[in-house]
Amino acid sequence: MFLKMRSILPFLFAIVFLSSCSEYQKALKNEDVKVKYDMAEKLYEEGDYKRAVRLFEQIAPKYVGRPQGERVMFFFADSYFQNKDYYLSGYQFERFMKSYPKSEKLQEASFMGAKSYYMLSPAYSLDQTDTDKALAKLQTFINTYPESEHFEEANTMAKELTSKKEKKQMEIAKQFNKLGAWDYSILVSAITALDNFVSDNPGSIYREEALYYRIEATATLALNSVNNKKEERLREALDSYKNLLRYYPESKFKKKADNLSDKIQKELSAFTVISDSK
């Protein structure tokens, strides 16, 4: 008996599946908006977002201004999100918020819209336009709904995106440093980029790294400068070294920084000898 049931089950599932497909196809072609609405909501509740969204696409314009319109638009936006179509979910959640500013779903729509753009944020090495948009949306949500159950998640996402932008800035500054090994004039740009990074991102996880690379940039520039600029630049490099140790006395870059400091002070001693002999 058990074996017979096992052999029958696949056929039963196939019949149910085909029946469901048939109902769905009929709803797609049906001119009755209520039929489409009922099928779309049924599919949404079952987690079949791919088919649900096709029906919501058909009926959403027809429910504008109607009592069910709010429900349709929210499900429509969320179906896009669940299908990982984040551009359209972000757009539709924005539309929902503008269309229903007093909705009980406003907070959730604000969060999901921000999360849509968070999901679109690319690798740090690429253009960060979507990251900027996501950060703006997340910050608005955080400021508007500090008591939300999504508050911690929104904060975590915002920190991750901020760190990604900082990493991009840091990598650009480091690239200037590398190029400066071949063209010392580029090191001026490297120093400026590192100074701006430290100033703009005081709490960054990359701050220690930025302070170290400033030592590298200022030391390389100083050691390869003409005599009339060398002493001043050596002293600036030494100040960079002291600044790193002031904030990070046990810095992971300390050994490399100490080696650079030794070279700087050795060069500076020559200027001290000259000054003493005058």
TAZI-V30267 format. One record per pair of residues at least 12 apart in sequence whose ideal C-beta (glycine too) atoms are under 8 Angstrom apart, sorted by the first residue. I is the first residue (numbers start at 1). J is the second residue. If there is no record, write none. Layout:
i = (I I)
j = (J J)
This chain:
i = (23 24 24 24 27 27 27 28 28 28 33 33 33 36 36 36 37 37 37 37 37 39 40 40 40 40 40 40 41 43 44 44 44 44 47 49 49 49 49 50 52 52 53 53 53 53 53 56 56 56 56 57 59 60 60 60 64 69 70 70 70 70 70 73 73 73 73 73 74 74 74 74 76 77 77 77 77 77 77 77 77 78 80 81 81 81 81 84 86 86 86 86 87 87 89 89 89 90 90 90 90 93 93 93 93 93 94 96 97 97 97 107 107 107 107 108 110 110 110 110 110 111 111 111 111 111 111 113 114 114 114 114 114 114 114 115 117 117 117 117 118 118 118 118 120 121 121 121 124 124 124 124 124 125 125 128 128 128 131 131 131 132 134 134 135 135 135 135 138 138 138 138 139 141 142 142 142 163 163 166 166 166 166 166 167 169 169 169 169 170 170 170 170 172 173 173 173 173 173 173 174 176 176 176 176 177 177 177 177 177 180 180 180 181 184 184 184 184 187 187 187 187 188 190 190 191 191 191 191 194 194 194 194 194 195 197 198 198 198 207 208 208 208 208 208 208 209 211 211 211 211 211 212 212 212 212 212 214 214 214 215 215 215 215 215 215 215 216 218 218 218 218 219 219 219 219 219 219 221 221 222 222 222 222 222 223 223 223 230 230 231 231 234 234 234 234 235 237 237 238 238 238 238 241 241 241 241 244 245)
j = (39 39 43 51 39 40 55 54 55 58 59 62 63 55 58 59 55 59 63 68 72 55 52 55 56 59 72 75 75 55 56 75 78 79 82 78 79 82 83 83 75 79 76 79 80 83 85 72 75 76 79 76 72 72 73 76 99 99 96 99 100 103 105 92 95 96 99 100 96 103 105 109 92 89 92 93 95 96 109 112 113 112 92 93 112 115 116 119 116 117 119 120 116 120 112 113 116 113 116 117 120 109 110 112 113 116 113 109 109 110 113 144 145 148 150 150 137 140 141 144 145 141 145 148 150 153 154 137 134 137 138 140 141 154 157 157 130 133 134 137 134 138 157 161 134 134 161 164 164 165 167 168 171 168 171 164 165 168 161 164 165 165 157 161 158 161 162 165 154 157 158 161 158 154 154 155 158 204 205 197 201 204 205 206 206 193 197 200 201 197 206 209 210 193 190 193 194 197 210 213 213 189 190 193 217 190 213 216 217 220 217 220 221 220 220 221 224 225 217 218 220 221 221 213 217 214 217 218 221 210 211 213 214 217 214 210 210 211 214 247 244 247 248 251 252 253 253 240 243 244 247 248 244 251 253 256 257 240 243 244 237 240 241 244 257 260 261 260 233 236 237 240 237 240 241 260 263 264 233 237 234 236 237 264 267 263 264 267 267 271 268 271 264 267 268 271 268 260 264 261 264 265 268 257 260 261 264 257 257)
